[in-house]
């Protein structure tokens, strides 16, 4: 049996059960990021900061449990992260205790709680949310559901989809809030990166409309600032990190546009989980690539 693979299960995973309690935990969702775009940019060296932390082999292709932001995140917070895109019983990193679960393995961190955010809180973690897209904006009752799970949560227009500097604003806020907590107080931090979601045309100079290439350009923009996030978190570390997309989106394939629909461009998402070890190196400011960023 391969290391990290439980008997009767078909996919290896970290022993998350042992990491919860000894590591801070970061969940990043790159909202609306397509698997094919993420994999292409990784292979082409266009996302160096993400590629530097991804496990060997880069992004894993997985299937999302939801075709739009609210549905996918509701599943994530219930312990159902994207599923490996292959047949089999695949163990989950986090789960809520319920009878008959077939995807809870010895390596799974199991919580007696209604959601994993409450589960982390019950293990002594401070829970922190930095929102991005509208389902985290707290401007309506619906927009308050997901951020309302956390001890503290943040959203402002400069963190959202209409601000071309959203990722750098989100990273600055998250690092500042994490720094407020003593190293011995464990933190569960969640970041919903809004930049890749429509509108993203302002990341591609001269673009008049959102396209798959402006989608890619938005990921390149976000990559540089995520590099600063990882460097900043390393000074506190170690961290268990899960980074994935909640769903993809269609740009005209087979006549489809957008998401909340059943199409491979929506269901196939990038996923990675890894440990970010401690480092004393201070984060550096990313190089600005475009004058209009």
C-alpha positions as CSV (number, residue, x, y, z in Angstrom):
1,X,0.0,0.0,0.0
2,X,1.4,3.4,-1.0
3,X,2.3,5.9,1.7
4,X,-0.6,8.1,2.6
5,X,-3.1,5.7,1.1
6,X,-5.6,4.0,3.4
7,X,-6.8,0.4,2.7
8,X,-9.9,0.4,0.6
9,X,-9.4,3.9,-0.8
10,X,-8.2,4.9,-4.3
11,X,-6.4,8.2,-3.7
12,X,-3.4,9.2,-1.5
13,X,-3.8,12.2,0.8
14,X,-2.1,14.0,3.6
15,X,-2.7,12.8,7.1
16,X,-4.9,15.7,7.9
17,X,-6.2,14.2,11.2
18,X,-2.7,14.6,12.6
19,X,-2.1,18.1,11.2
20,X,-5.2,19.6,12.6
21,X,-4.2,21.0,16.0
22,X,-0.5,21.3,15.2
23,X,-0.8,23.4,12.0
24,X,-2.7,26.6,11.0
25,X,-5.0,25.9,8.1
26,X,-5.6,27.9,4.9
27,X,-8.4,27.2,2.4
28,X,-8.1,29.3,-0.8
29,X,-10.7,29.2,-3.5
30,X,-9.7,30.7,-6.8
31,X,-13.3,31.6,-7.8
32,X,-14.3,30.4,-11.2
33,X,-10.9,29.2,-12.3
34,X,-10.9,26.5,-15.0
35,X,-8.7,23.5,-14.7
36,X,-7.5,23.6,-18.3
37,X,-6.4,27.3,-17.9
38,X,-4.7,26.6,-14.6
39,X,-2.8,23.6,-16.0
40,X,-1.8,25.4,-19.2
41,X,-0.3,28.4,-17.3
42,X,1.5,26.1,-14.8
43,X,3.0,24.1,-17.7
44,X,4.0,27.3,-19.5
45,X,5.7,28.8,-16.4
46,X,3.2,31.7,-16.3
47,X,2.2,31.2,-12.6
48,X,5.6,30.9,-10.9
49,X,4.5,31.6,-7.4
50,X,1.7,29.0,-7.4
51,X,3.9,26.5,-9.2
52,X,6.6,26.9,-6.5
53,X,4.2,25.5,-3.9
54,X,2.2,23.0,-5.8
55,X,3.0,19.3,-5.2
56,X,5.0,17.4,-7.8
57,X,2.9,17.1,-10.9
58,X,1.2,20.5,-10.5
59,X,-2.5,20.9,-10.3
60,X,-4.7,17.8,-9.9
61,X,-7.9,17.7,-12.0
62,X,-10.9,17.2,-9.8
63,X,-14.7,17.5,-10.1
64,X,-16.5,20.2,-8.2
65,X,-19.6,19.4,-6.1
66,X,-21.3,22.6,-7.2
67,X,-21.6,24.5,-10.5
68,X,-21.7,28.0,-8.9
69,X,-20.2,29.7,-5.9
70,X,-22.8,29.3,-3.2
71,X,-23.5,25.7,-3.9
72,X,-19.8,24.7,-4.1
73,X,-18.8,26.6,-1.0
74,X,-21.8,25.2,1.0
75,X,-20.4,21.7,0.0
76,X,-16.8,22.7,0.9
77,X,-17.8,23.9,4.4
78,X,-19.8,20.6,4.8
79,X,-16.5,18.8,4.2
80,X,-17.0,17.9,0.5
81,X,-14.1,19.4,-1.4
82,X,-13.6,18.7,-5.1
83,X,-13.4,15.0,-5.8
84,X,-10.6,13.3,-7.7
85,X,-11.6,13.0,-11.4
86,X,-11.3,9.2,-11.5
87,X,-13.6,6.3,-10.4
88,X,-13.2,5.0,-6.9
89,X,-13.8,5.8,-3.2
90,X,-11.8,8.9,-2.4
91,X,-11.1,9.9,1.2
92,X,-11.7,13.5,2.2
93,X,-9.4,15.7,4.2
94,X,-12.2,17.1,6.4
95,X,-15.5,15.5,7.2
96,X,-18.5,16.1,9.6
97,X,-19.4,13.0,11.6
98,X,-22.4,11.2,10.2
99,X,-23.3,7.5,10.0
100,X,-22.5,5.6,6.9
101,X,-19.9,7.9,5.4
102,X,-17.8,5.9,2.9
103,X,-15.2,8.6,2.3
104,X,-14.0,9.1,5.9
105,X,-10.6,7.6,6.3
106,X,-8.2,7.4,9.2
107,X,-6.3,10.4,7.7
108,X,-9.6,12.5,7.7
109,X,-10.0,15.2,10.3
110,X,-13.6,14.5,11.5
111,X,-15.6,17.1,13.4
112,X,-18.7,16.8,15.5
113,X,-20.1,20.0,14.1
114,X,-22.6,21.3,11.5
115,X,-19.8,22.7,9.3
116,X,-16.0,22.5,9.2
117,X,-15.7,26.2,10.3
118,X,-17.5,25.3,13.6
119,X,-15.4,22.2,13.7
120,X,-12.1,24.1,13.6
121,X,-13.5,26.5,16.3
122,X,-14.3,23.5,18.5
123,X,-10.6,22.5,18.2
124,X,-9.5,25.9,19.4
125,X,-8.9,27.6,16.1
126,X,-9.8,31.2,15.4
127,X,-11.8,31.3,12.1
128,X,-11.2,34.1,9.6
129,X,-12.8,34.8,6.3
130,X,-11.7,37.3,3.6
131,X,-14.4,37.3,1.0
132,X,-14.4,38.2,-2.7
133,X,-17.4,37.5,-4.9
134,X,-20.9,38.6,-4.1
135,X,-21.9,35.6,-2.0
136,X,-19.5,36.9,0.6
137,X,-20.4,40.6,0.5
138,X,-22.8,40.7,3.5
139,X,-24.9,43.3,1.7
140,X,-28.0,40.9,1.7
141,X,-29.2,38.1,4.0
142,X,-27.9,35.6,1.4
143,X,-24.6,37.4,1.2
144,X,-24.2,37.0,4.9
145,X,-24.7,33.2,5.1
146,X,-21.2,31.9,4.3
147,X,-19.2,34.7,6.0
148,X,-21.5,34.3,9.0
149,X,-19.9,31.0,9.8
150,X,-16.7,32.6,10.8
151,X,-15.5,34.4,14.0
152,X,-14.5,37.4,11.8
153,X,-15.2,38.1,8.2
154,X,-14.4,40.9,5.8
155,X,-15.7,42.2,2.5
156,X,-15.5,45.6,0.8
157,X,-15.7,46.7,-2.8
158,X,-11.9,46.8,-3.1
159,X,-11.9,43.0,-2.4
160,X,-14.5,42.2,-5.0
161,X,-14.7,41.4,-8.7
162,X,-14.9,45.0,-9.9
163,X,-11.5,46.2,-8.4
164,X,-8.5,45.4,-10.6
165,X,-6.3,45.3,-7.5
166,X,-8.6,42.9,-5.5
167,X,-6.1,40.1,-4.8
168,X,-3.4,42.4,-3.5
169,X,-6.0,44.1,-1.3
170,X,-7.2,40.7,0.0
171,X,-3.7,39.5,0.7
172,X,-2.8,42.6,2.6
173,X,-5.9,42.3,4.7
174,X,-5.5,38.6,5.4
175,X,-1.8,38.9,6.4
176,X,-2.6,41.8,8.7
177,X,-5.4,39.9,10.5
178,X,-3.4,36.7,10.9
179,X,-0.5,38.7,12.4
180,X,-2.9,39.9,15.1
181,X,-3.1,36.4,16.6
182,X,-0.3,34.9,18.7
183,X,1.5,31.9,17.2
184,X,0.2,29.5,19.8
185,X,-3.4,30.3,18.8
186,X,-4.2,28.2,15.8
187,X,-6.0,29.9,12.8
188,X,-8.3,28.6,10.1
189,X,-8.2,31.2,7.4
190,X,-10.3,31.2,4.3
191,X,-9.7,33.4,1.2
192,X,-12.1,33.6,-1.8
193,X,-10.0,35.1,-4.6
194,X,-12.3,37.2,-6.8
195,X,-10.0,38.3,-9.6
196,X,-10.5,35.4,-12.0
197,X,-14.3,35.7,-11.9
198,X,-15.9,37.9,-14.5
199,X,-15.3,40.8,-15.2
200,X,-11.7,40.0,-15.9
201,X,-11.0,41.8,-19.2
202,X,-9.1,44.6,-17.4
203,X,-6.2,42.2,-16.8
204,X,-5.7,41.9,-20.6
205,X,-4.6,45.2,-22.1
206,X,-6.9,46.2,-25.0
207,X,-9.6,43.6,-24.3
208,X,-13.1,44.8,-24.7
209,X,-14.8,41.6,-23.5
210,X,-14.1,38.8,-21.0
211,X,-12.4,35.8,-22.8
212,X,-10.6,32.7,-21.8
213,X,-7.3,34.7,-22.4
214,X,-8.4,37.5,-20.0
215,X,-9.4,34.7,-17.6
216,X,-5.8,33.5,-17.8
217,X,-4.4,37.0,-17.5
218,X,-6.3,37.4,-14.3
219,X,-4.8,34.2,-12.9
220,X,-1.3,35.6,-13.7
221,X,-2.2,38.8,-11.8
222,X,-3.4,36.9,-8.8
223,X,-0.4,34.5,-8.8
224,X,2.1,37.3,-8.0
225,X,0.1,38.4,-4.9
226,X,-0.5,34.8,-3.8
227,X,3.2,34.5,-3.7
228,X,3.4,37.3,-1.2
229,X,0.6,35.6,0.8
230,X,2.6,32.3,1.0
231,X,5.8,34.1,2.0
232,X,4.0,36.0,4.7
233,X,2.3,33.0,6.1
234,X,5.6,31.0,6.2
235,X,6.9,33.5,8.8
236,X,4.3,32.1,11.2
237,X,3.9,28.5,9.8
238,X,3.6,25.7,9.5
239,X,0.4,25.7,7.5
240,X,-1.8,23.0,6.0
241,X,-3.0,24.6,2.7
242,X,-5.8,23.5,0.4
243,X,-6.2,25.6,-2.7
244,X,-8.7,24.9,-5.4
245,X,-11.4,26.4,-7.7
246,X,-15.0,26.2,-6.7
247,X,-16.1,25.8,-10.3
248,X,-15.1,26.7,-13.8
249,X,-16.9,28.7,-16.4
250,X,-17.6,28.5,-20.2
251,X,-16.5,30.9,-22.8
252,X,-18.6,29.7,-25.7
253,X,-17.6,26.0,-25.7
254,X,-20.5,24.0,-27.3
255,X,-22.6,27.1,-27.2
256,X,-22.4,27.5,-23.4
257,X,-21.4,30.7,-21.6
258,X,-20.9,31.2,-17.9
259,X,-21.5,28.6,-15.1
260,X,-24.4,27.1,-13.1
261,X,-24.6,24.5,-15.8
262,X,-23.3,21.0,-16.6
263,X,-20.3,21.3,-18.9
264,X,-16.7,20.0,-18.5
265,X,-15.4,23.6,-18.5
266,X,-17.5,24.1,-15.3
267,X,-17.1,20.8,-13.6
268,X,-13.3,20.3,-14.0
269,X,-11.4,22.3,-11.4
270,X,-7.8,22.5,-10.2
271,X,-6.9,21.3,-6.8
272,X,-3.9,21.0,-4.5
273,X,-3.1,20.3,-0.9
274,X,0.3,20.7,0.8
275,X,2.1,21.8,3.9
276,X,3.7,25.2,3.9
277,X,6.7,25.0,6.2
278,X,8.0,27.7,8.4
279,X,10.5,30.3,7.1
280,X,12.0,33.5,8.5
281,X,12.3,35.1,5.1
282,X,10.1,38.3,4.9
283,X,7.7,38.5,2.0
284,X,8.6,40.8,-0.9
285,X,6.4,43.0,-3.0
286,X,5.6,41.4,-6.4
287,X,6.8,43.0,-9.5
288,X,4.1,45.0,-11.2
289,X,3.5,43.5,-14.7
290,X,1.1,46.0,-16.1
291,X,0.7,49.7,-15.9
292,X,-3.1,49.4,-15.4
293,X,-3.0,47.0,-12.5
